[in-house]
């Protein structure tokens, strides 16, 4: 069973690996279930909601035990989400901000 975080609902859930091929880009794999004593999310798994994108912001505690290769794959997955759900002009300005 793998653990996932939904950026659309803020829900953390476990899913059998045979069903993971059908997930959309808003379902992000995580390495840790948040603990209730986390000072940032209080065990919810998210720190807030971005009102512009309507996405929940994942708490860093959910990726506490992540390896560099896991983080790289997650970042590439998130970039695909940004590309699919952002207008081209907005995406270009986001990329310009990152690399300038």
DRENLUM-655528 format. One line per 8 residues: number of its first residue (from 1); their letters; for each residue x, y, z of N, C-alpha, C. Coordinates in Angstrom, 1 decimal, always signed. Layout:
residues N
NUM = A = X,Y,Z,X,Y,Z,X,Y,Z  ...
This chain:
residues 100
1 = XXXXXXXX = +0.8,-1.2,+0.0,+0.0,+0.0,+0.0,+0.9,+1.2,+0.0  +0.5,+2.2,-0.9,+1.2,+3.5,-0.9,+0.3,+4.5,-0.4  +1.0,+5.6,+0.2,+0.3,+6.7,+0.8,+0.2,+7.9,-0.2  -0.9,+8.5,-0.3,-1.1,+9.6,-1.2,-1.8,+10.8,-0.5  -1.5,+12.0,-1.1,-2.1,+13.2,-0.7,-2.8,+13.8,-1.9  -4.1,+14.3,-1.7,-4.8,+14.9,-2.7,-4.7,+16.4,-2.6  -4.2,+17.1,-3.6,-4.1,+18.5,-3.5,-5.5,+19.2,-3.7  -6.4,+18.4,-4.2,-7.8,+19.0,-4.5,-8.7,+18.9,-3.2
9 = XXXXXXXX = -8.5,+17.9,-2.4,-9.3,+17.8,-1.2,-8.6,+17.9,+0.1  -7.3,+17.7,+0.1,-6.5,+17.8,+1.3,-6.5,+16.4,+2.1  -7.0,+15.4,+1.5,-7.2,+14.1,+2.1,-5.9,+13.3,+1.9  -5.5,+12.5,+3.0,-4.4,+11.6,+2.9,-5.1,+10.2,+2.9  -4.6,+9.3,+2.0,-5.2,+8.0,+2.0,-4.1,+7.0,+1.5  -4.4,+5.7,+1.7,-3.6,+4.6,+1.2,-4.3,+3.9,+0.1  -3.5,+3.5,-0.9,-4.0,+2.9,-2.1,-3.2,+1.7,-2.5  -3.8,+0.6,-2.9,-3.0,-0.5,-3.4,-2.3,-0.2,-4.7
17 = XXXXXXXX = -1.1,-0.7,-4.9,-0.3,-0.3,-6.0,-1.0,-0.6,-7.4  -1.8,-1.6,-7.4,-2.4,-1.9,-8.7,-3.4,-0.8,-9.2  -3.9,+0.1,-8.3,-4.8,+1.1,-8.7,-4.1,+2.5,-8.9  -2.8,+2.6,-8.7,-2.1,+3.9,-8.8,-1.9,+4.3,-10.3  -2.1,+3.5,-11.3,-2.0,+3.9,-12.6,-3.1,+4.8,-13.1  -4.2,+4.8,-12.4,-5.4,+5.6,-12.8,-5.5,+6.9,-12.1  -4.5,+7.3,-11.3,-4.6,+8.5,-10.5,-4.3,+9.7,-11.4  -5.0,+10.9,-11.1,-4.7,+12.1,-11.8,-3.5,+12.8,-11.2
25 = XXXXXXXX = -3.1,+13.9,-11.8,-1.9,+14.6,-11.4,-2.0,+15.3,-10.1  -3.2,+15.4,-9.5,-3.4,+16.0,-8.2,-3.2,+15.1,-7.0  -2.9,+13.8,-7.3,-2.7,+12.8,-6.2,-1.2,+12.6,-6.1  -0.6,+13.1,-5.0,+0.8,+13.0,-4.8,+1.2,+12.0,-3.8  +2.2,+11.2,-4.2,+2.7,+10.1,-3.2,+3.4,+10.8,-2.1  +3.2,+10.3,-0.9,+4.0,+10.8,+0.3,+4.7,+9.7,+1.0  +5.6,+10.0,+1.9,+6.4,+9.0,+2.6,+5.9,+8.8,+4.0  +5.3,+9.8,+4.6,+4.9,+9.8,+6.0,+3.5,+10.2,+6.2
33 = XXXXXXXX = +2.8,+9.6,+7.1,+1.5,+10.1,+7.6,+1.8,+11.2,+8.6  +1.1,+12.3,+8.5,+1.4,+13.4,+9.5,+1.0,+13.0,+10.9  +1.8,+13.5,+11.8,+1.5,+13.2,+13.2,+0.7,+14.4,+13.8  -0.1,+14.1,+14.8,-0.9,+15.2,+15.4,-0.1,+16.2,+16.1  +1.2,+15.9,+16.4,+2.0,+16.9,+17.1,+2.8,+17.8,+16.1  +2.6,+17.7,+14.8,+3.3,+18.6,+13.9,+2.8,+20.0,+14.1  +3.8,+20.9,+14.3,+3.5,+22.3,+14.6,+3.0,+23.1,+13.4  +3.2,+22.5,+12.1,+2.8,+23.3,+10.9,+1.4,+22.9,+10.5
41 = XXXXXXXX = +1.0,+21.6,+10.6,-0.3,+21.1,+10.1,-1.2,+20.5,+11.1  -0.7,+20.3,+12.3,-1.5,+19.7,+13.4,-2.1,+18.3,+13.0  -1.4,+17.6,+12.1,-1.8,+16.3,+11.7,-2.7,+16.2,+10.5  -3.1,+17.4,+9.9,-4.0,+17.4,+8.8,-3.2,+17.0,+7.5  -1.9,+17.3,+7.4,-1.2,+17.0,+6.2,-1.1,+18.1,+5.2  -1.8,+19.2,+5.5,-1.6,+20.4,+4.7,-1.5,+21.6,+5.6  -0.9,+22.7,+5.1,-0.7,+23.9,+5.9,-1.7,+25.0,+5.5  -2.4,+24.8,+4.5,-3.4,+25.8,+4.1,-3.9,+25.5,+2.7
49 = XXXXXXXX = -4.6,+26.5,+2.1,-5.2,+26.3,+0.8,-4.8,+27.6,+0.0  -4.3,+27.3,-1.2,-4.0,+28.4,-2.1,-5.3,+28.8,-2.8  -5.8,+30.0,-2.5,-7.1,+30.4,-3.1,-7.0,+30.7,-4.6  -5.8,+31.0,-5.1,-5.7,+31.2,-6.5,-5.9,+29.9,-7.3  -5.2,+28.9,-6.9,-5.3,+27.6,-7.6,-6.3,+26.6,-7.0  -6.8,+26.9,-5.8,-7.8,+26.1,-5.1,-7.1,+24.7,-4.7  -5.8,+24.7,-4.5,-5.1,+23.5,-4.1,-4.7,+23.6,-2.7  -4.7,+22.5,-2.0,-4.1,+22.5,-0.6,-2.6,+22.4,-0.7
57 = XXXXXXXX = -1.9,+23.1,+0.3,-0.5,+23.1,+0.3,+0.0,+22.0,+1.3  +0.7,+21.0,+0.7,+1.2,+19.8,+1.4,+2.2,+20.2,+2.5  +2.1,+19.7,+3.7,+3.0,+20.0,+4.8,+4.3,+19.2,+4.5  +5.5,+19.8,+4.8,+6.7,+19.1,+4.7,+6.9,+17.8,+5.5  +6.1,+17.7,+6.6,+6.2,+16.5,+7.4,+5.7,+15.2,+6.6  +5.0,+15.4,+5.6,+4.5,+14.2,+4.8,+5.6,+13.7,+3.9  +6.7,+14.4,+3.8,+7.9,+13.9,+3.0,+9.2,+13.9,+3.8  +9.0,+13.6,+5.1,+10.1,+13.6,+6.0,+11.2,+12.6,+5.7
65 = XXXXXXXX = +10.8,+11.4,+5.3,+11.7,+10.3,+5.0,+11.9,+10.1,+3.5  +11.7,+11.1,+2.7,+11.8,+11.0,+1.2,+13.3,+11.0,+0.8  +13.6,+10.1,-0.2,+14.9,+10.1,-0.7,+15.0,+11.1,-1.8  +16.3,+11.5,-2.2,+16.4,+12.5,-3.3,+15.7,+12.1,-4.6  +15.8,+10.8,-4.9,+15.2,+10.3,-6.2,+13.6,+10.4,-6.1  +13.1,+10.1,-4.9,+11.7,+10.3,-4.7,+11.2,+11.7,-4.9  +12.0,+12.6,-4.3,+11.7,+14.1,-4.4,+11.8,+14.5,-5.8  +12.7,+14.0,-6.6,+12.9,+14.4,-8.0,+11.7,+14.0,-8.8
73 = XXXXXXXX = +11.2,+12.7,-8.6,+10.0,+12.2,-9.3,+8.8,+13.0,-8.9  +8.7,+13.4,-7.6,+7.5,+14.2,-7.2,+7.5,+15.5,-7.8  +8.7,+16.2,-7.9,+8.8,+17.5,-8.5,+8.4,+17.4,-10.0  +8.9,+16.4,-10.7,+8.5,+16.3,-12.1,+7.0,+16.1,-12.3  +6.4,+15.3,-11.4,+4.9,+15.1,-11.4,+4.2,+16.4,-11.1  +4.7,+17.2,-10.2,+4.1,+18.5,-9.9,+4.2,+19.5,-11.0  +5.3,+19.5,-11.7,+5.5,+20.3,-12.9,+4.5,+20.0,-14.0  +4.2,+18.7,-14.2,+3.2,+18.3,-15.1,+1.8,+18.9,-14.8
81 = XXXXXXXX = +1.5,+18.9,-13.5,+0.3,+19.4,-13.0,+0.2,+20.9,-13.3  +1.3,+21.6,-13.0,+1.3,+23.1,-13.3,+1.1,+23.3,-14.8  +1.8,+22.5,-15.6,+1.7,+22.7,-17.0,+0.3,+22.5,-17.5  -0.4,+21.5,-17.0,-1.7,+21.1,-17.4,-2.8,+22.1,-17.0  -2.6,+22.7,-15.8,-3.6,+23.5,-15.2,-3.3,+25.0,-15.2  -2.4,+25.4,-16.0,-2.0,+26.9,-16.0,-2.0,+27.4,-17.5  -2.5,+28.6,-17.6,-2.4,+29.2,-18.9,-1.0,+29.4,-19.4  -0.7,+29.3,-20.7,+0.7,+29.4,-21.2,+1.4,+30.7,-20.7
89 = XXXXXXXX = +0.7,+31.8,-20.7,+1.3,+33.1,-20.3,+1.7,+33.1,-18.8  +0.8,+32.5,-18.0,+1.1,+32.4,-16.6,+2.2,+31.4,-16.4  +2.3,+30.3,-17.1,+3.3,+29.3,-16.9,+4.7,+29.9,-17.3  +4.7,+30.7,-18.4,+6.0,+31.3,-18.8,+6.5,+32.3,-17.8  +5.6,+33.0,-17.2,+6.0,+34.0,-16.1,+6.5,+33.3,-14.9  +5.9,+32.1,-14.5,+6.3,+31.3,-13.4,+7.7,+30.8,-13.6  +8.0,+30.3,-14.9,+9.3,+29.8,-15.2,+10.3,+30.9,-15.2  +10.0,+32.1,-15.7,+10.9,+33.2,-15.7,+11.2,+33.7,-14.3
97 = XXXX = +10.3,+33.6,-13.4,+10.5,+34.0,-12.0,+11.5,+33.0,-11.3  +11.4,+31.7,-11.6,+12.2,+30.7,-11.1,+13.7,+30.9,-11.5  +13.8,+31.1,-12.8,+15.2,+31.1,-13.4,+15.8,+32.5,-13.6  +15.2,+33.5,-13.0,+15.8,+34.9,-13.1,+16.4,+35.3,-11.8
